[in-house]
Amino acid sequence: MNCLVVMQMSRKESFAKVKEVIKENIKDYDCGLFFTRNIAGDSMETIYEDDYFCVDGCYSWCYYEVFGLTPNEQKMLTNYYNELIDNAEIKRHLKDG
């Protein structure tokens, strides 16, 4: 008898996956990172979702919305996102300069 066992990710593993998704899609969503739902009616697409977190992206305005984070996780993700953006800006400057 074959049995498929699916292991649930820990919150730490799930947060690492959120960071990976942010990094993989940074070129399409480089205009911001928010932790509340937009009220402007922007069209959103869910990029990643699990038991802990949901990452939505607004392709037309190039930003992320991330839900389910603690205040500490929000701070860590904001710092991570800003590092990615800073590195992308440096690479663009070097390429153009």
Sequence and secondary structure as in RCSB ss.txt:
>XXXX:A:sequence
MNCLVVMQMSRKESFAKVKEVIKENIKDYDCGLFFTRNIAGDSMETIYEDDYFCVDGCYSWCYYEVFGLTPNEQK
MLTNYYNELIDNAEIKRHLKDG
>XXXX:A:secstr
          HHHHHHHHHHHHHHTTTTS S EESS  SS    EEEEE SS EEEEETTTTEEEEES  HHHHH
HHHHHHHHHHHHHHHHHHHHH 
